Amino acid sequence: MKQLIGVVILAMSLVLTTAHATDGPREVVEQASREMLSALQANQAALAQNPEQIYDLVQSILLPHFDFRRMSQWVMGQHWRQASAAQREEFIDRFRTLLVNTYGKALLDYSSETVVFPDAPPPSGNDVTVRSEVQQRTGAPIPINYRLHNRDGNWKVYDVSVEGVSLVTNYRSQIDSLVRQEGIDGMLRKLNADNLES
């Protein structure tokens, strides 16, 4: 499972963009993949000397392209309706921090994989899936699907699945278990403690 989560994180790390709002979802993901791969390769030496820089990279470049409110709502599932407005905002903040920490650590292990986009009809509508594959140095390609929706003219990622395993679904089961054991406030405290330890 740890390796799978690492691949999910690498996949999500490829979805950053300076694309124009008029670009379609596939163009956004393709351009983002090229830019991120290039940036990681160009900065390997600097990141090896100062690994903490990766968190700034994730925070400033990657995360603005995700719809954290929608992701958080799906991750909390039925508990979202039970949470107060303050608890919801706190969860969004804690979940964002969790992903920054997790992405940063996974990116430091990046090792020259490449991404290809199989030929497919252009996605249409306001809620689409963009398919890609990570080509490993050894082994079969890893299929990665990005779920995006158009929000205010911008394409935002709200889920990524690797080999059929959804990031949102994976976190949802963990959060559900925490809430059932500790309640919403207890889950938030646990997330905060885990973030501080990271």
Stockholm file with secondary structure:
# STOCKHOLM 1.0

chainA/1-198         MKQLIGVVILAMSLVLTTAHATDGPREVVEQASREMLSALQANQAALAQNPEQIYDLVQSILLPHFDFRRMSQWVMGQHWRQASAAQREEFIDRFRTLLVNTYGKALLDYSSETVVFPDAPPPSGNDVTVRSEVQQRTGAPIPINYRLHNRDGNWKVYDVSVEGVSLVTNYRSQIDSLVRQEGIDGMLRKLNADNLES
#=GR chainA/1-198 SS CHHHHHHHHHHHHTCCCCCCTTSCHHHHHHHHHHHHHHHHHHTHHHHHHCTTHHHHHIIIIIGGGBCHHHHHHHHHTHHHHHSCHHHHHHHHHHHHHHHHHHHHHHHTTCCCCEEECCCCCCCCSSEEEEEEEEECSSSCCEEEEEEEEEETTEEEEEEEEETTEEHHHHHHHHHHHHHHHHHHHHHHHHHHHHHHHC
#=GC SS_cons         CHHHHHHHHHHHHTCCCCCCTTSCHHHHHHHHHHHHHHHHHHTHHHHHHCTTHHHHHIIIIIGGGBCHHHHHHHHHTHHHHHSCHHHHHHHHHHHHHHHHHHHHHHHTTCCCCEEECCCCCCCCSSEEEEEEEEECSSSCCEEEEEEEEEETTEEEEEEEEETTEEHHHHHHHHHHHHHHHHHHHHHHHHHHHHHHHC
//
